[in-house]
Structure formats: C-alpha cells, structure tokens
C-alpha cells in the first residue's frame, strides 16, 4: 500500500443541511482538495441550496465537483445520496425536490419526500443507498432490490464506519447485503464537518435543532468526532477488508457528467411583435427610444456609443435579458406606475433609450464603469424600483406572463449574526436567561463582527470561565452560518426552461409566492436572469408630485410635454442652494441627520455632487475613513494629489479619494494586482468570510500588491478597509446616480412647490425619515397653509386648495426661499390622516356629501356611516365647518341612537326635530387649547393649532430651558438646557456608540449628541422619554449646531399637565404630588388615569434608527 | 411590576424589548395569574375569620359582607383596623374600605385618599365626587367616552341630568351610580366553595392529645373511604386541617405514590408526620374542628384479593406504602432510585432521582417515547435513533468505581490490545471487539481531554473485560489503557 489510494467523497452534508452540517460548503471543498480527493460531491438533506457555493470554490480549487442531494424520506426508505448524471438527471432531481417541497403536509423548509417520488423522478441519477444495518437483513435486502429494479446500474450501496464498537460487523453486513443484492459497495464517511474540531459546534447545532441544551441532548448527540473528512490512506485503512469500496467511489464519479455550468443563460424568450430575433428587436427598440429621448436628433458620439453597447450585448448574448426588463417596465408604464432601473447595466445609453433608466448621457458621461464589464464576465444586473404601493401589480404581471413554471422569487439566506448567534448558542449551552440577556444587550445592531472580550466583559462574564469560553468560541464559529432560507424582497428569477427543472422550488410564508433555493449570488454565479422588483416610497411620492403639478399648475417642458423624471429642468441653482442649506426634510436620501450635517460642508452645486452625497454618508466610506479626506479636499484645505496616473484616471472625479464600490474594485484590479474575477470574489467574500482568515490573506495580497507598485502602505490599507465596508453595505456609483436623480427631483418639488411636495409625501406615508407632524411643520415654515381635515371639505387623500402664497409666512430661517417658491395652494389634510378611518367609508361619506352636511344627524342619516366612524371624525375635530368643536361634536354623536331603527326612517328624516330639542342641557367643561392639541395628536399624530411644548413654555422658562429656535444665537461652548419631544434617536453603527437625538419644540429642532458614557448613565432617559430636558454644552461647527448632552431628564410626566383640569400650572402639580405621597405612606396610588389622560403615550414615541 | 420598576419610570403596556433597552439589567418574570388567583383564594379562606360571606372581587380584590359581624370585633372601625393589621403582618400591602354599599366600598378601597376608609352612611356623595370615573366599575370604553367630553370625575356626573347621560353612555352607568349611592340594592355572591372530597367533625369538647387526633383521623378516613369507593377513586394527596379553638389552623399534607383508600394506611402515613411534628404541633386550648380533605385523587383499580395468589402486586403495594411512609417522615429527597441518564459517557449513563420522579417516569415512559419521536423530523434517521438500544453494544452492568490503569500492548494506531496487565496479573486477549469511540463531554470541561476507545475483550481463559484506551497512537503521544468493567 505505498501508493496513495484514490478516493472521492459523496456523503457530505454542509451547513445547508440546516442545524446538522457544521462546515460551510466552501470549507468542505477546500478540505477535499487538501486531502487530495479525486472528486467531491455535496449532498445536503433534501436541498441543493449550497451546491453553487461549493461549485464556485471547486472551480477555483480545481477539483472535480458534483452537485447532489441526500434524499431523506418521510417513509421508511433509507437515506440515499442522489447525484444527477446529466442535465436531464438534474432536472429530475429538481422536480423530485420541488414535488416534496410543495406537498400539502410540507412545512416551510421541511420537504416531505416519499419513495414514490424517487421512482417517479429517479432516472438519470446515480444513487448510493445508505442501508439501515440495524434492521433485519431480509427487510433491507428486499428494499434494496426494490430500488435496484428500475435504476439497476445507477445504484450503489454506501456504508460508513461509525466507531460505535461494531464497525467490523457493520462493514461486513453491508458488504454481504450488497453482494446479495448484486450491488456495488461504496465507501463514504458520512461527513458532517471538514475537521474534527467542529464536533463541538455540531453538538451545539443539534441542541439548537432539538430546542434543548447540549447537556440535555444526551444520546441525540453524535457519540464521537469521527464524521470529518479523512485522508484517503485513512479511509483505506478503515476499509482494509473492502478496498474495492474505495475504487467504487471513482466508478460512481465517472457516471456523473453534469455541471451547473449547463444552466447558464437560461433567459426567457421575449416574443417580439415584429417577429425579429432578440438582438434585432433590442436594436429596433433602442433606436426607436433614442428618437424619443433625443427629440433634436441623436448626437454622433451618442450614436457611436449606442452601437458599441449593442455590439457588446450581442457578443455576450444578453439581448433577451434587456428585453425582459424592458417589457416589465413597459407594462408598469402602461399602468402609470413610476419606475426606475438602477445598477451597472442600467446606466447604459441603451437602457436610457429603452426607458429603463432616466439617468441621461450628459450625466452618465461622468460615470466610470458604465456597462457590463466584458472581462469580468458578470451577468447584467438591473434593479428596478417601483412605486411602493403598486409593486404588487407588477409582480402579478410577471407571474401572469411567465407563469409559475418559469418564475419565482430568489431566496435570501438568513444567517446567524452577532446577536442571534450569541443568543442561540447561549441557549444551547444552557446559560441562564440573565447571562443571555446581558450578552445580547451588549451587542447593538446588526454587526456580524466577532464577539470578543469587550462584549463578554460588558455582560459581566469572564473569558477565562470555561462555559463562557465555550460559548464565545461556538458563537464565533456559527456566525455566518445559514439559519434558514427566506424569500428575497423582490428578486425574481425568470427562465426559459421550466424553472423547477433548474432549481427546486420552495413554498414561502405567502401562499401565492414561491421561491427557489438559491440566493442572488448563486443566481449570478450560475448565470440565470434575475430582476429585482423593488418597492420605493419616493417613487410613489414623485408620481403624486407630477400628477399634482399637472393638475394644479400645468407647468410643461420645452416641448410642451408634462414633466417626467427625465425632463425636469436640470441643474437649477435654487434647488442646489436649498440642498446646500440642508433644508431637505422629506427629500429623498439626504434627509437624515447625518446627511443634513454633511450638506453644508459639501455644498453641492451640480448633479454629480448629489451622486457623491448619496454615496458618502454610508458605512463603506466612513469605515474606510474616506469622508474627511474628501471633504478637506473639497473645501480646499488639502491639495488633491494622485499616487499615479492610473489612480488619477480612477479617482479624478472624487478628488483622489475612492468613494464608490466600482473605484475600490478598480483599484484592487489595477493597483492591487487582482484579476477581475478575484476582485469580485473579494467583495462578496467580505460579507460572509469575515472570520476565516481569508480576509487577512486578501488584505495582505492587496496591500503587498499596491506597495510593490509604489503606493504608500497606509493608502493601500485604507483602500482595503473600504472594500471591507462595501462588503456589507455595497453602494456603487451606478446606484448612487439613479438615486441622485430622485434626490434632485424631490428637491426640485420641495424648492418650487412645497405645497405639492407636502401633499404628495403625506399621501405616500408611511415612508421616509419624518413623521407627518414634521412634514406639515416644514411645509408651514415654507409658507404653505395647511388646513384641518373636515367632514365637508376633505377627501381621503390630502389635496390642494387654491390659496394665494404669502411670502411673509415663510419662516426666517428659510427666507431665501421667499422668491423661489411658486406655490399658490394650501394643503387640505385628508381623512387618511385620521386614525381609524377606512378609505371605503370615507368615499361613502364624500359620495353622499352633495352640497355639504348641515348637522351631525344629517351626516349620520345621509352618509349611512355607523356611529363609531362618526366618533372618530369627531375626535379628529372634523366638524368645524358645522360650527362644532371636538367636544360638542362628540356629545352630539354620542346621542345618536343606533338601536332604535326609527331614527333612520325616512319620515323622521328631519334633523331639526331630533330628540335633542327636548333634551335637558348639560354643561360640559370647555376644552382648553392644550387639550385640543393633545387630542389632535391622538387622532392625527399632529396638530395645526399649536405645538404641545408651547403650553409648557412658562414652566420651561422658569427652569432655565432655552427655546430650540434661539440656539443659533447663542455662543459656542455655552452650557444650556433644552427640552422637546423626542423625534428621533439614531445610533449609527459607525459612530462608536454615540447616539444622536433630535428634539422638537414649538420653535424648532435641537440636535443632541449623547456620548457613550453619558448614554450609559442616562440610558432609561434616552430610550424611554417622550419629552426630555437635556443640559449640556452648545457646539457650533460648520453651520451645524449641536448640544453635547451632559444631563438628561425624562419630563414625559409634564405632558400630563396639558390635559389637567384647571390649567397647566406646574406649582400646583408639584404640591399635590407631595400631598398625595404623605397621605399614602409611600403606597402606590392605583392608576386613576385612564389612557385618555395619559398624555405622554399620545406623543410620538420617537423613531429609532441604526 | 414592583415598586422598584415603577420608580424607574416603567409603565404597564411598555414592550419588554423597550424596557430592557432602557434597563438592561431588568429582571422579567412572567405574570402568573393562576398563582395570583390561588393566592387570592387562600386569602379569601383566611377571611373566614371575619365573616362567612366572602366573595372574590375581580383579580385583585375581596368583598366581605360583614353585616352582623362587626360587633364581634368591637365595631366597624376596629374591624377595619384589625383586618389591615393582620394583613400587614402577613406582608400584604392592602387597601380596604368599609361602606354601606358594595359599590361605595369598592370605590373607596381603590380610589380613596387613604389606605383604609370607613365611609359613614350619608357621606357617599362627598366621598365619590372627587374620584375618577374608574371608581364606578364601568367599562373602560364608557369611561373613555365620558372623558372625551370632559367628564372626568364622578362629581361631574352626580349633578348632571340623568337622561342625556343614559342616552349616550348606557343604563349601566346610572345603575353603577345608584348602586354606589345605595339607591339601588346590590348583593354580594359569596365565593362558591370548591367541592372537595372532604370530611370533618366538629367537636363540642376540643381535643388536644395526639392519640385523640389519630383516633379522629381514623374515623374520618373511614368515612372518606366510602366516598372514594363511590367514586371509584383513591387519594394521591391528603390534607388534615386542625382548627384550634383560638382560630389558628394547622394543616398537614401527605402524598402517596399509588391511589390509596385504606384508612389504616392513611393513618399510618399521618403517623409518620406526627412523629416529625410532635414538638411543633401546639394544640393550645385544643382543636375544635378536624377536617380531612382529599386534595387530589386518582382512579383506584379494584383488585380482587385472595382468590389468586397474586403476591407480586401485594408486595408492590407493601413496597410503595413503605416508601410513602419514608417520604412522609424524611421528606421526598430521602428516597432515591436509579434511572438511565442521557449521556454517551459510561459513568454518566445512570443517575439517582427522587422516588416520585421515578414513579412519574415509570408511568409515563410510554408517553415520553412518543414525545421523543415527535421531536425529531419524521425521517428515516429519526427511526434509526430510536433503535439505539440495539446499536449500543452490551456493557457491564456495573462499572468499576474508577477505571483502573492497566498496561497493554496493542495494535497501532487504534486496534485492540494483544495482552494486558491488571492488578499484577497478565491476561492474553483471544478475542476483541471495537473500538467504540466515545468523545468527552466538552461542555463540562475546562481543558480538552481525549476520546476513549472502548473494547470488549475476552482472554484465553474466557474471562471478559471492558477496557479502553485514552487517545490513539498518533506517533506523538503514548495513550494509556484502563479497565472499566467486567462482564459476567
């Protein structure tokens, strides 16, 4: 036995056999290569979810690879390793699994497979049966014969040593049974992990699967660590009495010729009206589109570019892809659904002509990487955003057009990340609830970063403690493991062949939606067509903006066409001026606090600046520490220099600082010496490979490569760091460009027509960063009159009512806008703003309104709406046009007697002779303004009457609280107190634990910075307050004012003063509290306040963002 | 929520996640309304002291009809004081009120300005006026409606015309008002006694001697037996309540492992308890009421005795009675039984559990097996796991207390020994089976230990041993060999 035996392993389960396999497919392939296996297969339990990953790794490692599946049956059929022999076999396997997945009794993620399925779909598949040796041999034999009968030469018997003391007997038994059945015996080690040190993790997985602890899982755990990959010599030793069993693995491999490559480019055939070929049809549509896009004629350089792109599409055979995307968008347009494509392929001139994108060539000229890169051989990638309320129509169209046989959603692999990994492992290790809580409390957010000393210390655990140590080690091992498959938000795969012959289809939580077992990256790798059909709230908003503009203002472009995204007047200075002042509440993408503090420094002057703005405030550039260098260079504080000519060409438009994913990739290729496909791998690896050491290899490779070419090491490291950041939050220039267009469009509307903008935003809620209260307030500050909802004046949506614009109403801080704004309408709030009303009911109300309702009884009788709806309307104070305030209206509505049907008889349909006339009068207390405001908030989430804090101003003044509006007049560094409703708390992952809070009072906004230490001291106040007072130092820098918090007090209780009987005097409140305390000897006063009088619960809770 | 949580500013209705975000070290306990209810019932029992008419009032209140009882305690005020004092001694933070109508008392107890209030007849309106609407026992929905039109205190309703109120807020509102004011009569429905299987004897002449008590017990047990026979049941748990003349109650509970109804057997169980309690059982001036109640019962399998000589079942009964007596005297943890444990490691494959757990396991083992089945997926591999008894090779019934080090010569790298020396004697191995590799339970260990390879070996003279090697010959280390057990 001197020569190394040849061996191939087929009994392999990866971590895509959920909670069983303890190694990633990639690791298994790498290990097989290291052990010199001649081939490797992957056979996860009734799933092929991991085969593409393994395939990619095998291609790179250059080892023969066969995708397969371990068939696990719901009846008494033993497990079978199934490997398709050819494309047909693969189709059969997929059909078989789909059938098992779709079974009625199949729960999500747990297919139900019967032996019958195997007989139905087992052709062209090589089968290795793992016989149950603990059952009577005669039964096993009968079973083998039954399976052998139809599949004969494609059948093997496989056996693995188990180290349970009886292996000699087991192998002999298996060999004997195989002989008796006249089937070849094949060796396997029934792999669960690539190295034996994964046993502990595998035990943890078992415990998680059985929802118990490792200590209690007992005999359910594997008895030993033998199910790892073993050297061929070792396998030969184990099978020394049956060496032919090793040779059989080779014979088994030889029957398999299928490769996943055969699935490539299975694009659907688009039926063209003209009967042309796909390429010809694409060219026809492109030139047709060009004529519309360039009414003045196509410029020669554009024409040349179009020809070049079309040539590339033809060479790569992508025409059908573009036609499919074009068709989906064409459908959306016929339904008047606003949509926009983005992605590297989308920003081509061809796509511009096809209407896939509205980013025109004058913008695109600036783009670095415009189209499909030929050498990288990546499939085209186009995401399409649709109006969020209407995306389902598009999805329905896709289903209807391609039918369930050819389309389904891509999967998205939900994997263990920081908190979930920690929690599940801690549970499996039997750690106490308290410890688990403490631990997961110490991990904020979504991080997939390693759990280390810091987190465990924070939870009061010591790494030196063995159970802590075990737990942390396992949690770090499990990180990145797939947990289950879930449906992708909108990634549709569409194929020409039957989809269920390409990849198994799985049920999802939603009955009508089906998904496949592969995720986006898998689809990319296999080369299947996928289109992301995404929902974007801003598109719904812009659709409404355009409609309102056309209906109320009729402003048109130079060719007298209504404006569209593509034809809005470009590069208008007032729009950029507004953005530069950070007057961007509601504007797409740049409305967040971080964005707003960047804008005054960036001072965007042209479209490309918006592209940068969209991309710059993201984890990638921030982690890569690229933001400040860029800002310094832009502000002229630092000279722009390039390390080489190559760098100049890559980084010219971003002043020598890499900000976009494309740039980082290009640097890796041009300077770091990566091959294009390697760069791509690197980017994808970032998200998943974090802890395997692979990252370090990549880093060393890139830094070395760049240093060798003469770049400073520091620069090289930063470039790499940025790629790391992109891995998780990839933001390419091509997407930024499409988004920037929406930034510009929404800013355009905000600048010129704040009335339209506010109305459209309100009607598109929920979306964006701000609640309706802030949107309305912002509109008011821009001089727009906003009117209350009213039963006689409102409809479901908010609408515009003619009302002359008065520049004097524009708030001081926006005075520059006084002569920019072209509005001539007021916003009438719609019923949609009122809590608890349905669109259908309100349509009924409007339809029966005729010349208006004269009284509550009139409305009740004519609209036919139930009393409960009228109460909602009364609570919204929507009867003012009848001269009734909220309280009077409620009193009247409550008197309507639904039980007595006679009230509704037409004869008595005379409101004036209602029973009210004879009813004794009840003196109701008058509702004070502050109470009205509270009730406005309760019903509308905003109030047009006053700001709640304004009623507390006297008390606030007495306790030295400064109004937010006056902050800008105060000295930098001064120590002050501010107070307000908490609108937003934000803790960006990149901010080292700093929390940003936004407070609102009647005079404006205060931006608060809470440092980590302060947060730890005042954690309950920060997270639990609705109304808060913050004392700290004022910091003014680059036109942005912050208060650095030192002391935080929860004043939410003050809000209850707003509805107290007898005024809001603070003194009275205080003395009474004291008195009560004394009387009760410290007893807790049972809650006498009902929900109605507990005001703080009415006020916004504050939205939390990461 | 306790006072500390309230002091932190936490409120009912707050999400746990939010609360925990604010206070990461928050301790969260599931509300246990059932336990709360039990507690309230116990309190209600205790209130028997004051009046026989005790009613449960919602989830957190008790209503006592003290008509004609107050004088026994020196008048209303002193009765109220006494109730509060004794509740306070028991550690309850209670609020109480005494009034001439249930509605008024309800309101004053919950919304009065002091923890204990006696509302004198005629002062109802004054007492009610400043109280919030919730004091009227009306639905939150109606309360909300009233508040929404600015009517927040009962006082605001008292003066208002009734018609418009009834029209808008329903008749119940008026009813509640009238009930509180005493315009409308309201009766308290006392808590229904739980129908327990219980027998009692009131004694004109209090008893205090242990032997009298035992006598009484036997008497009661006989009566109980008849009741049990009628129901075809036996008892699993019994409580003997001894009511002292001065109102103190002593309760003694015993439990049995089999359904029981034999008076002698019952008495003998209590005798064990009495022996333990002897010193602490203080009869004072004697017990005036003795009650024997079956807390839990189970079907009793009638057996015909004497016809067949079914000794084993009789023995079993004897045995369980003995165990019951041991437990009654020494506590549940005094009697242990070995049971298989879920571990691959031989020395951890058995453990001792309390007899009652053992009984429970024995009676439900069939059920347990089913449960284990449903846990795994319905797949072939689950079936295989069920077949473990077959797959586990025979092991010695008893193991050596500690594995004993042996010297062995063996096949490299992981074969069985050819021969070994144990306790100075040398054994030549004729046959061997293995290895069965058992990996250590890593989660219990501080530093990694080695897997064991177990072999069943037979020497040339037919003696059979269970030996293992710690680790394998990997060229670096020299594994040690141990003997862990002998086969018969």
Interface residues (C-beta under 8 A of the other chain):
Chain A: X72 X73 X74 X76 X77 X78 X79 X110 X112 X132 X134 X135 X163 X164 X165 X166 X168 X199 X200 X203 X210 X211 X214 X215 X216 X217 X218 X219 X220 X221 X222 X223 X224 X225 X226 X429 X434 X437 X438 X441 X466 X467 X470 X875 X887 X890 X891 X894 X895 X897 X915 X919 X920 X921 X922 X923 X924 X925 X926 X927 X935 X1019 X1020 X1022 X1023 X1024 X1050 X1052 X1061 X1076 X1079 X1080 X1081 X1083 X1084 X1086 X1087 X1088 X1089 X1090 X1091 X1092 X1093 X1097
Chain B: X3 X6 X8 X9 X10 X12 X13 X14 X18 X20 X21 X22 X23 X24 X25 X27 X93 X95 X110 X111 X113 X114 X115 X131 X132 X133 X134 X140 X143 X144 X145 X147 X148 X149 X150 X151 X152 X156 X160 X161 X163 X164 X165 X167 X168 X169 X341 X342 X343 X344 X375 X376 X377 X378 X379 X380 X381 X383 X384 X385 X387 X388 X390 X391 X392 X393 X433 X434 X435 X436 X437 X438 X439 X441 X442 X443 X444 X445 X446 X451 X453 X454 X455 X456
